[in-house]
Amino acid sequence: MARTVGIGHQDFEDLRLKDNFYVDKTNFIKEWWESDDVVTLIARPRRFGKTLNMSMLEKFFSVKYAGRGELFEGLSIWEDEKYREIQGTYPVIALSFARVKATSFSDARKEICQIIKELYNKSDFLLESGCMNEDEKEMFRSVSAEMENYIAGGSLRALSDYLMRYYGKKVIILLDEYDTPMQEAYISGYWDELAEFIRSLFNAAFKTNPYLERAVMTGITRVSKESIFSDLNNLEVITTTSHRYEDAFGFTEKEVFSSLDEFGMSEDKTDVKRWYDGFTFGERTDIYNPWSIINYLVKGKLAAYWANTSSNSLIGQLIREGNKDVKLSFEKLLAGESLVTEIDEQIVYNTLNEDETAIWSLLLASGYLKVVRVGEYKKNEYEDHVLEYELKITNFETRHMFGNMVRGWFRKNASAYNGFIKALLSDDIESMNAYMNRITSTVFSYFDTGKNPSGEGAERFYHGFVLGLMVELNDRYMITSNRESGFGRYDVILEPKKQIDDAIILEFKVQNKRREKELSDTVKAALQQIEEKNYVAALIGRGIERKRIRRYGFAFCGKEVLIDGQLLLYLQKEE
């Protein structure tokens, strides 16, 4: 009989006592313990079992769970007599920053301090234990949501000291979702203040803490060492490209297929693989995200479960407000192509708007992209070899999520956007102008950060606009942009997948008022460029007749747009 599948379980004890569906990951306990690393930082995408594994570590090592071997009976770790003896023998400090999502530094600081206060509340038996003097008791009682920085910075180290005295053993610290506050700080604009506060807390807890046995931190990203880990030279960092703990987070294909067999879904393996396979950790290329698989076992329906579990606001913001190169690269990814780039797995949040590689690094760490190839190249004879990564969108589910994200950019003006697409397909230039001007009046500034001149703002807009076309028309057209054809690079080409549709070339130009008095002059220049650069060459080379190629010029001046098109220009010239 198949086990009950409970959705959302993050407490190991609760899951085991209810005998819910569970894929055995207890070998991670042994692998981590035998590594003998003092502080381990593990970066994995959200909903990959980080919190459940941290709960598992707590229940295994904590003295509060001494004699609770029944939680591990039947699992791989319990087969080793050595680990049966270790279970329940260490003081453990377990905390999570998952809830720290404040919009200001003061609120974020209070939330972190309150989490520490709750740890102290659970350990208030220490006040009567006889292992603390009066000054220490006074400091213990001073820990609060409003405590001063010097108390907060040393609070985890001090608690480690008191627990070690009481139990006679050094402490294990487990910190889940350590980087959640950092992402929120970047989005809300208080990065520097929070980084300074976190740096002080981490230095005392993980670097200068003589009462620490070992520690594990989990998160989505590896925040740069300079930001908050500058003093930690004892940190072992495990990212998605590392070869350790490859199958400890997420389900392997063998585990997924075994689960489908258990629940009578063996015939669904091909569809499940197409939707949810594709995550790569180290050299393991058969990793599935657990959240989607568990939801599929319950509901039996293919859907974007993982992609819809939380806000993708940061990812959406970085792509939407990114420059032309970011959007062009994303267009290729959305079209199923790959991107070749350098990757720095140390995420420097306060440079995300300036460094394109940082965006791809964040997308890789977050699970939206996967590594398909790693190579080396040498920039010049004076520099060392550099690693170069070939990246693709992870799987069908992730692609579906990106499609919804792009649609969301135009959601406030969905009727106008859909109206424009219908007008474009039917060659209704008058309606195209009306709809496009409605769109730009409300969406244009959404793509422009306000830090750039209007020309770059227009460029950001129309590349975002092209991404929207790719999402809405990918069933009818192959859409490419900024590719070579004839004697130059066209802006956008829509190549039909069926004979009944015309091919379409779009050329965008921002008005140069020194050369073009009217927007109509700018449109004319755009259409002339299509002709002079012979952009139709790529389409003709694929067997599309000239008479089936429509061309349109888009002229921008601020948020004002003028569109015109010519279909018969080449035919007239030939005649």
C-alpha positions in Angstrom: 0.0 0.0 0.0 1.3 3.4 -1.0 2.3 5.8 1.8 0.4 9.0 2.5 2.0 12.0 0.7 1.9 15.1 2.9 2.6 18.4 1.2 4.7 21.0 2.9 6.3 18.9 5.7 9.5 20.5 6.9 9.8 18.9 10.3 11.6 15.6 10.2 10.0 14.3 13.4 6.5 15.1 12.4 7.0 13.4 9.0 8.5 10.3 10.4 5.9 9.9 13.2 3.1 10.1 10.7 4.9 7.6 8.4 4.4 10.0 5.5 6.1 9.5 2.1 9.8 10.2 2.6 12.8 9.6 0.4 15.8 8.5 2.6 18.4 11.3 2.7 20.0 10.2 6.0 23.2 9.3 4.2 23.9 13.0 4.2 24.4 12.9 8.0 27.3 10.4 7.5 28.7 12.2 4.5 28.7 15.6 6.3 30.0 14.2 9.6 32.9 12.4 8.0 34.0 15.4 6.0 35.1 16.9 9.3 34.6 20.5 8.0 34.1 23.1 10.7 31.6 25.3 8.9 29.8 24.1 5.8 27.7 26.4 3.6 25.4 24.5 1.2 23.7 26.5 -1.6 20.7 24.9 -3.3 17.5 26.2 -5.0 14.4 26.8 -3.0 12.1 23.8 -2.2 15.0 21.3 -2.5 14.7 19.8 1.0 17.2 22.1 2.7 14.9 22.8 5.7 13.9 19.2 6.0 17.5 18.1 6.0 18.4 20.7 8.6 15.6 19.4 10.7 16.9 15.9 10.2 20.4 16.9 11.4 18.9 18.6 14.5 16.8 15.5 15.4 19.8 13.2 14.9 22.4 15.2 16.9 20.5 17.2 19.5 20.6 16.0 23.1 16.9 17.0 23.2 16.3 13.9 21.0 18.5 11.5 22.9 16.9 8.0 22.9 14.7 8.9 19.9 16.2 6.3 17.6 12.8 5.3 16.3 12.9 8.4 14.1 15.7 6.8 12.2 14.8 3.1 12.2 14.7 1.6 8.8 16.7 4.4 7.3 20.3 4.1 5.9 22.0 5.9 8.8 20.6 3.5 11.4 22.4 0.5 9.7 25.7 1.9 11.0 26.3 1.0 14.7 28.8 3.9 15.1 26.1 6.5 14.2 23.5 4.9 16.5 25.9 5.8 19.3 26.3 9.4 18.1 22.6 10.1 17.9 21.3 12.5 20.5 24.7 13.4 22.0 25.4 17.1 21.1 23.9 20.4 22.1 22.4 22.0 19.0 21.5 25.6 18.2 19.0 25.5 15.3 17.6 28.6 13.8 16.2 29.9 10.5 16.2 33.3 8.8 13.3 32.3 6.5 10.9 34.7 7.9 13.2 37.8 7.8 11.7 39.6 4.8 11.5 43.1 6.1 11.5 46.2 3.9 13.8 48.2 6.2 17.0 47.6 8.0 15.5 48.4 11.4 12.8 45.8 11.0 15.1 43.2 9.6 17.5 43.7 12.5 14.6 43.3 15.0 13.4 40.1 13.4 16.9 38.6 13.5 17.3 39.6 17.1 13.8 38.2 18.0 14.8 34.9 16.5 17.9 34.9 18.7 15.7 35.9 21.7 13.5 32.8 21.1 16.6 30.6 21.2 17.5 32.1 24.6 13.9 31.5 25.8 14.2 27.8 25.0 17.5 27.7 26.9 16.4 29.7 30.0 17.0 26.6 32.1 20.6 27.7 32.0 19.9 30.6 34.4 19.3 28.1 37.2 21.9 25.6 36.2 24.8 27.0 38.2 27.0 27.3 35.2 26.7 31.1 34.8 27.8 34.0 37.0 25.7 37.0 37.7 27.1 39.2 35.0 26.5 36.4 32.5 22.9 36.0 33.7 22.4 39.8 33.3 23.7 39.6 29.7 21.5 36.6 29.1 18.4 38.5 30.2 19.4 41.5 28.1 19.0 39.6 24.8 15.9 41.0 23.1 14.6 42.3 19.8 15.9 45.7 20.8 19.3 44.6 22.1 22.4 46.7 21.3 24.7 45.7 18.5 27.6 44.5 20.7 25.2 42.1 22.5 23.5 40.9 19.3 26.9 40.3 17.6 28.1 38.0 20.3 24.8 36.4 21.2 25.2 33.1 19.4 28.8 32.7 20.6 27.7 33.4 24.2 24.9 30.8 24.0 27.3 28.3 22.6 29.6 28.9 25.6 26.7 28.4 28.1 25.5 25.2 26.4 29.0 23.8 26.3 29.4 24.3 30.0 26.1 22.7 30.8 26.4 19.6 28.5 30.2 19.3 28.5 30.4 19.2 24.8 30.9 21.8 22.0 27.9 23.0 20.1 26.6 22.3 16.6 25.0 25.3 15.0 22.4 24.9 12.2 21.4 28.0 10.3 18.8 27.6 7.6 18.1 30.2 4.8 20.9 32.4 5.9 20.7 34.5 2.8 16.9 35.4 2.8 17.5 38.7 4.6 20.3 39.5 2.2 18.1 39.2 -0.9 15.4 41.3 0.8 18.0 43.9 1.8 19.1 44.2 -1.8 15.5 44.6 -3.2 14.6 47.1 -0.5 17.8 49.1 -0.5 19.5 48.5 2.8 22.2 46.1 1.8 25.2 47.8 3.3 23.6 48.2 6.8 22.5 44.6 7.0 25.8 43.2 5.6 27.7 45.0 8.4 25.3 43.6 11.0 25.4 40.0 9.7 29.2 40.1 9.3 29.6 40.8 13.0 27.1 38.1 14.0 28.7 35.5 11.7 32.3 36.3 12.7 31.5 35.7 16.4 29.4 32.6 15.8 31.4 30.8 13.2 35.0 32.2 13.2 36.0 33.2 16.7 33.8 30.7 18.5 35.9 28.2 20.6 32.7 26.5 21.7 31.7 25.5 18.2 32.0 21.8 17.2 30.6 22.2 13.7 28.1 24.3 11.8 25.9 24.0 8.7 24.4 27.0 6.9 22.0 26.6 4.0 20.7 29.1 1.5 20.0 29.6 -2.2 23.1 31.7 -3.0 26.7 31.9 -2.0 26.9 35.6 -0.9 30.3 37.0 -1.6 33.0 36.5 1.0 33.8 40.2 1.0 30.1 41.0 1.9 29.6 38.9 5.1 32.2 36.2 5.2 35.4 38.3 5.1 36.7 36.9 8.4 35.7 33.3 7.8 38.6 31.3 6.4 37.3 28.1 7.8 34.2 28.0 5.5 33.6 25.1 3.1 31.2 26.2 0.4 29.1 23.7 -1.6 27.4 25.2 -4.6 25.4 23.6 -7.5 28.6 23.0 -9.4 30.4 21.3 -6.4 30.8 17.5 -6.4 30.0 16.9 -2.8 26.5 16.1 -1.5 25.3 15.8 -5.1 22.2 13.7 -4.3 21.5 14.8 -0.7 19.2 17.6 -1.8 16.5 16.8 -4.5 15.4 13.5 -5.9 17.4 11.4 -8.3 15.7 9.9 -11.3 15.9 6.5 -9.7 14.1 7.8 -6.6 11.4 9.6 -8.7 10.7 6.6 -10.9 10.5 4.3 -7.8 8.0 6.7 -6.3 5.9 6.7 -9.5 5.9 2.9 -9.4 4.8 2.9 -5.8 1.8 5.2 -6.6 0.8 3.4 -9.7 2.0 6.1 -12.1 4.6 4.1 -14.0 3.2 5.2 -17.3 3.8 8.8 -16.5 7.6 8.6 -16.4 8.2 10.2 -19.8 6.0 13.2 -19.1 7.4 13.7 -15.6 10.9 13.6 -16.9 10.1 16.2 -19.6 8.6 18.6 -17.1 10.7 18.2 -14.0 14.1 16.7 -14.9 17.1 18.8 -15.7 18.7 20.0 -12.4 22.4 19.4 -12.2 24.5 19.3 -9.0 28.1 18.6 -9.5 28.2 15.8 -12.0 24.7 14.5 -11.2 22.5 15.4 -14.1 19.4 13.5 -13.1 18.1 15.6 -10.2 14.4 16.5 -9.9 13.0 19.1 -7.5 11.1 17.4 -4.7 8.3 19.9 -4.4 7.0 19.3 -8.0 7.3 15.5 -7.6 5.4 15.4 -4.3 2.7 17.6 -5.7 2.4 15.5 -8.8 2.1 12.3 -6.7 -0.8 13.9 -4.9 -2.6 15.6 -7.8 -1.5 13.5 -10.8 -1.5 16.7 -13.0 1.5 18.2 -14.8 1.8 21.8 -13.7 4.4 24.4 -12.6 4.4 23.6 -8.9 7.9 24.6 -8.1 8.0 27.7 -10.2 4.9 29.1 -8.5 5.9 28.5 -4.9 7.2 32.0 -4.2 7.8 35.4 -5.6 10.4 35.7 -8.4 10.4 39.5 -8.1 14.2 39.8 -8.0 14.8 37.6 -11.0 12.0 39.4 -12.9 13.4 42.8 -12.0 16.9 42.0 -13.1 15.8 40.7 -16.5 13.1 43.3 -17.1 15.4 46.2 -16.2 18.5 44.6 -17.7 20.3 46.2 -20.7 20.1 45.0 -24.3 22.7 42.3 -23.9 20.9 40.8 -20.9 17.6 40.7 -22.8 19.3 39.3 -26.0 20.8 36.5 -24.0 17.5 35.8 -22.3 15.8 35.7 -25.7 18.2 32.9 -26.8 17.5 31.0 -23.6 13.8 31.4 -24.0 14.1 30.1 -27.6 15.7 26.9 -26.2 19.3 27.9 -27.1 22.2 28.0 -24.7 24.3 30.9 -23.3 28.1 30.7 -22.9 29.5 32.9 -20.1 31.9 33.1 -17.2 30.3 32.4 -13.8 31.2 33.8 -10.4 29.4 31.7 -7.8 30.1 34.4 -5.1 27.0 36.6 -5.6 27.8 40.2 -5.1 24.2 41.6 -4.7 25.1 45.2 -4.8 26.7 44.8 -8.3 23.8 42.8 -9.8 22.7 45.9 -11.9 26.2 46.4 -13.2 27.5 42.9 -13.8 25.8 40.7 -16.4 27.6 37.6 -15.3 26.3 38.1 -11.8 22.7 37.8 -13.1 23.5 34.4 -14.8 25.3 33.3 -11.6 22.1 34.1 -9.6 19.9 32.3 -12.1 22.1 29.3 -11.9 22.2 29.2 -8.1 18.4 29.7 -8.0 17.9 26.6 -10.2 16.5 28.5 -13.3 19.5 27.6 -15.4 21.6 24.4 -15.6 25.1 23.7 -16.7 25.4 21.6 -19.8 29.1 22.0 -20.4 32.2 23.5 -18.7 35.3 24.4 -20.6 38.5 26.4 -20.2 39.9 29.2 -22.2 42.7 31.6 -21.8 41.9 35.4 -22.3 45.6 36.2 -23.1 49.1 34.9 -22.4 49.3 36.9 -19.1 46.3 35.5 -17.4 45.4 32.0 -16.0 42.8 29.8 -17.7 39.2 30.8 -17.1 36.2 28.5 -16.7 33.5 29.0 -19.2 30.0 27.6 -18.6 27.3 26.7 -21.2 23.9 27.3 -19.6 20.3 26.5 -20.6 16.9 26.9 -19.0 16.5 24.0 -16.7 13.4 22.2 -17.9 9.9 22.7 -19.3 8.5 23.8 -15.9 11.0 26.5 -15.6 10.4 27.7 -19.1 6.7 27.8 -18.3 7.5 30.0 -15.3 9.5 32.4 -17.4 6.7 32.7 -19.9 4.3 33.7 -17.1 6.9 36.2 -15.8 7.1 37.9 -19.2 3.3 37.9 -19.6 3.2 39.6 -16.2 5.2 42.5 -17.5 2.3 43.4 -19.8 -0.5 42.3 -17.5 -1.7 45.8 -16.7 -2.2 46.4 -20.4 -3.0 42.8 -21.6 -5.9 43.8 -23.8 -3.7 46.3 -25.7 -0.9 43.9 -26.0 -3.1 41.1 -27.3 -4.8 43.6 -29.6 -1.4 44.6 -31.0 -0.5 41.0 -31.8 -3.8 40.4 -33.6 -3.2 43.6 -35.6 0.3 42.5 -36.4 -0.8 39.1 -37.7 -3.5 40.7 -39.8 -1.3 43.5 -41.2 -3.5 46.2 -39.7 -1.1 49.1 -39.4 -3.6 51.6 -38.1 -4.6 49.3 -35.2 -0.9 48.4 -34.5 -0.2 52.1 -34.0 -3.1 52.6 -31.7 -2.4 49.6 -29.5 1.4 50.2 -29.4 1.0 53.7 -28.2 -1.4 52.5 -25.4 1.2 50.0 -24.4 4.2 52.3 -24.3 2.2 55.0 -22.4 1.8 52.6 -19.4 4.7 50.0 -19.8 7.6 52.0 -21.2 8.9 53.3 -17.8 8.4 49.8 -16.3 11.4 48.7 -18.4 13.5 51.8 -17.9 15.1 52.2 -14.5 15.1 56.0 -14.8 18.9 56.1 -14.8 19.3 56.1 -18.5 18.6 58.4 -21.4 15.4 57.9 -23.4 17.2 56.1 -26.2 18.4 53.3 -23.9 15.0 53.3 -22.2 13.4 52.6 -25.6 15.9 49.9 -26.3 15.0 48.2 -23.0 11.4 48.5 -23.8 11.5 46.9 -27.3 13.7 44.0 -26.2 11.2 43.3 -23.4 8.5 43.7 -26.0 10.2 41.1 -28.2 10.3 38.7 -25.2 6.6 39.1 -25.0 6.2 38.2 -28.7 8.3 35.1 -28.1 6.0 33.9 -25.4 2.7 34.6 -27.2 3.7 33.5 -30.7 6.2 30.7 -30.1 3.6 28.2 -31.4 3.5 29.9 -34.8 6.8 31.6 -35.2 10.6 31.1 -34.7 11.5 34.5 -33.3 15.1 35.8 -33.3 16.7 39.2 -32.8 20.0 40.9 -33.4 21.2 38.2 -35.7 23.3 38.6 -38.9 21.5 38.6 -42.2 22.5 40.2 -45.5 24.9 43.1 -44.7 24.0 43.7 -41.0 22.1 42.7 -37.9 18.3 42.9 -38.0 16.3 43.8 -34.9 13.6 41.1 -35.0 12.6 38.4 -37.5 9.4 36.3 -37.1 9.9 33.2 -39.2 6.7 31.2 -39.7 6.5 27.6 -38.8 3.6 27.0 -41.2 3.3 27.9 -44.9 0.0 29.8 -44.3 1.7 32.6 -42.3 3.9 35.5 -43.7 7.4 36.1 -42.4 7.8 39.5 -40.5 10.8 41.8 -40.1 10.7 44.5 -37.4 13.2 47.3 -37.2 13.2 49.7 -34.2 14.7 53.2 -34.3 14.9 56.0 -31.8 14.4 59.4 -33.4 17.5 61.4 -33.9 16.2 65.0 -34.1 19.3 66.3 -35.7 18.7 64.1 -38.8 15.0 63.4 -38.6 12.5 66.2 -38.1 9.4 64.0 -37.9 8.8 60.4 -36.6 7.7 59.6 -40.1 11.3 60.3 -41.2 12.6 57.9 -38.6 10.2 55.2 -39.8 11.4 55.7 -43.3 15.0 55.3 -42.2 14.1 52.0 -40.4 12.5 50.7 -43.6 15.3 51.8 -45.7 17.8 50.0 -43.4 15.8 46.8 -43.9 16.2 47.2 -47.7 19.8 48.4 -47.8 21.1 45.8 -45.3 19.1 43.1 -47.2 17.7 41.6 -44.0 15.4 39.4 -46.1 18.4 37.3 -47.0 18.1 35.0 -44.0 14.5 34.3 -44.8 15.0 33.8 -48.5 17.8 31.4 -47.7 15.3 29.3 -45.9 13.0 29.1 -48.9 10.5 31.9 -48.0 9.3 33.9 -51.0 9.8 37.7 -51.0 6.1 38.3 -51.4 5.6 36.5 -48.1 7.9 38.8 -46.2 6.3 41.8 -44.4 8.5 44.6 -43.0 7.7 47.2 -40.4 9.6 50.2 -39.0 9.0 51.3 -35.4 10.0 54.8 -34.6 10.3 55.9 -31.0 10.4 59.4 -29.4 10.0 59.0 -25.7 6.8 57.0 -25.2 5.4 58.0 -28.6 5.6 55.4 -31.3 4.9 55.5 -35.1 4.7 52.2 -37.1 4.7 51.9 -40.9 5.2 48.9 -43.2 6.0 48.1 -46.8 5.2 44.7 -48.3 5.7 45.3 -52.1 8.9 47.3 -52.2 11.0 44.5 -53.5 8.4 43.4 -56.0 8.1 46.9 -57.3 11.8 47.2 -57.7 12.0 43.9 -59.5 9.2 44.9 -61.9 
